[in-house]
Amino acid sequence: MDETKKTSKTKIKTVKEGLVEIAIPEFEKISSKAPVFYNPKMEFNRDISILALQRFQEEIKKSVDICDLFGGSGIRAIRYKKELKNVGKVSVNDISDQAIEFEKINSENNNMNLNLHQKEANVLLREFRGKFDIVDVDPFGTPSYFIDSLGYSVKKNSMVCITATDTSALCGTYIEPCVRKYNAKPNKTEYCHETGIRILIGFVALTFGKYKKYLEPKLTHSSQHYMRLYLKVKKSSKGTDESLNENIGYIEHCSKCLYRKSIKGLATDIDNKCPECGEKLTIAGPLWAGEVQDQKFIDGMIHELLFKNLRTSKKILKLLTTCSEEANSPITFYDIHKISKVLKVSAPKLSEVQETLKKEGFSATRTHFSPLGIKTECDINILKKIVYDLSTDSKNDFNYKKIL
Ligand SMILES: C[S@@+](CC[C@H](N)C(=O)[O-])C[C@H]1O[C@@H](n2cnc3c(N)ncnc32)[C@H](O)[C@@H]1O
């Protein structure tokens, strides 16, 4: 239970999360204007981080030194120190006087010895180059201002965990801020959260590239109001060249007939007209057109979850199971309601569409990005025919592949 105490100056609230208990000054509204930032909704995010960091520690088989670059109340760093096995030094940083004060109180109250820093995040990253195995970047809004210093700072075989809450830019509600912050064009389609997360990874990959560092995405997800990336960092010029060649590209989309295609390469040929209906295509990118989930890593996290007693366990299991299924599936997904709208029919059940696709020999994976989405390599025209037949209850032995 949370408790509230009144001190002479300010009301202090106590919050329990995971295995720790922390004090925070009471505030009316969760916002960057709060004296010390704590968002109870991010418990889910912090719980997933515990699993991801433990899985990563097991993968690299050594004790890990961690930096929580934007510490706030210190809850994340204190939980990392207390709840993870094989942790070395944990550093927590924040620019704010009050945050540092509470990080000190909270680490002492939980008997956790943390290295406290009060530096601008870019300065800390530049000063502590090569010192951390894991850097957690959880700023207000966009992480874009910190990615260059992060690329300079992180060592090979380390992991970076990055949160972005500026989803309206990444998803294309506003185009210009995305161009300014991520040097990429978003596209407001039914799969805009996937495009957004790919723009974010692509921006990190292109920025890290100048330091000959490249990425292996372990887990990436879009949840609530934010996007979160867990990326392993590797280092070599050859590896970086190959990774950028293989993974950076664009997505072209037809808003009339819902055709879409991903293209790999930075300076590459992009079609202007939809090959299906002739409509002008819209383009998103540059973005990460490669794998965004590592199935083995995520399955390891699911295994780890079995040994934890977390309030968010059920929700985490649902997310991780879907992300694991999503691994190795095609880029973008189809929204069955959107297809039905284009066809002017009522939407069939998602499970029926999935079953039919599988029966016809196509993959049909659900996606954590949308409860109405299916990832499949099936051609849009075949998919439309399947959706149409299911919704109009057409009973035939149609060979869908013949309509190509
Ligand atoms: C979103 S909060 C961090 C929340 C925390 N990670 C958690 O899980 O509760 C962002 C924090 O970054 C701090 N901050 C903002 N700009 C900063 C900068 N340039 N360098 C270092 N800290 C900064 C703020 O004072 C705030 O405490």
Ligand as a Chemical Component Dictionary entry (heavy atoms), coordinates in Angstrom:
data_LIG
# 
_chem_comp.id                   LIG 
_chem_comp.type                 NON-POLYMER 
_chem_comp.pdbx_formal_charge   0 
_chem_comp.three_letter_code    LIG 
# 
loop_
_chem_comp_atom.comp_id 
_chem_comp_atom.atom_id 
_chem_comp_atom.alt_atom_id 
_chem_comp_atom.type_symbol 
_chem_comp_atom.charge 
_chem_comp_atom.model_Cartn_x 
_chem_comp_atom.model_Cartn_y 
_chem_comp_atom.model_Cartn_z 
_chem_comp_atom.pdbx_ordinal 
LIG C1  C1  C 0  11.257 10.418 -17.493 1  
LIG S1  S1  S 1  12.191 10.913 -16.107 2  
LIG C2  C2  C 0  13.041 9.465  -15.639 3  
LIG C3  C3  C 0  12.178 8.434  -15.018 4  
LIG C4  C4  C 0  12.892 7.249  -14.431 5  
LIG N1  N1  N 0  13.825 6.649  -15.365 6  
LIG C5  C5  C 0  11.883 6.218  -13.932 7  
LIG O1  O1  O 0  11.846 5.064  -14.447 8  
LIG O2  O2  O -1 11.098 6.550  -13.033 9  
LIG C6  C6  C 0  13.442 11.893 -16.820 10 
LIG C7  C7  C 0  14.461 12.454 -15.832 11 
LIG O3  O3  O 0  15.516 13.009 -16.591 12 
LIG C8  C8  C 0  16.003 14.179 -15.949 13 
LIG N2  N2  N 0  16.648 14.982 -17.020 14 
LIG C9  C9  C 0  16.038 15.742 -17.961 15 
LIG N3  N3  N 0  16.940 16.236 -18.834 16 
LIG C10 C10 C 0  18.151 15.757 -18.440 17 
LIG C11 C11 C 0  19.464 15.857 -18.984 18 
LIG N4  N4  N 0  19.701 16.572 -20.103 19 
LIG N5  N5  N 0  20.464 15.208 -18.362 20 
LIG C12 C12 C 0  20.236 14.475 -17.247 21 
LIG N6  N6  N 0  18.996 14.341 -16.680 22 
LIG C13 C13 C 0  17.972 14.948 -17.292 23 
LIG C14 C14 C 0  14.806 14.798 -15.302 24 
LIG O4  O4  O 0  15.174 15.579 -14.195 25 
LIG C15 C15 C 0  13.949 13.561 -14.933 26 
LIG O5  O5  O 0  14.162 13.207 -13.576 27 
# 
loop_
_chem_comp_bond.comp_id 
_chem_comp_bond.atom_id_1 
_chem_comp_bond.atom_id_2 
_chem_comp_bond.value_order 
_chem_comp_bond.pdbx_ordinal 
LIG C1  S1  SING 1  
LIG S1  C2  SING 2  
LIG S1  C6  SING 3  
LIG C2  C3  SING 4  
LIG C3  C4  SING 5  
LIG C4  N1  SING 6  
LIG C4  C5  SING 7  
LIG C5  O1  DOUB 8  
LIG C5  O2  SING 9  
LIG C6  C7  SING 10 
LIG C7  O3  SING 11 
LIG C7  C15 SING 12 
LIG O3  C8  SING 13 
LIG C8  N2  SING 14 
LIG C8  C14 SING 15 
LIG N2  C9  SING 16 
LIG N2  C13 SING 17 
LIG C9  N3  DOUB 18 
LIG N3  C10 SING 19 
LIG C10 C11 SING 20 
LIG C10 C13 DOUB 21 
LIG C11 N4  SING 22 
LIG C11 N5  DOUB 23 
LIG N5  C12 SING 24 
LIG C12 N6  DOUB 25 
LIG N6  C13 SING 26 
LIG C14 O4  SING 27 
LIG C14 C15 SING 28 
LIG C15 O5  SING 29 
# 
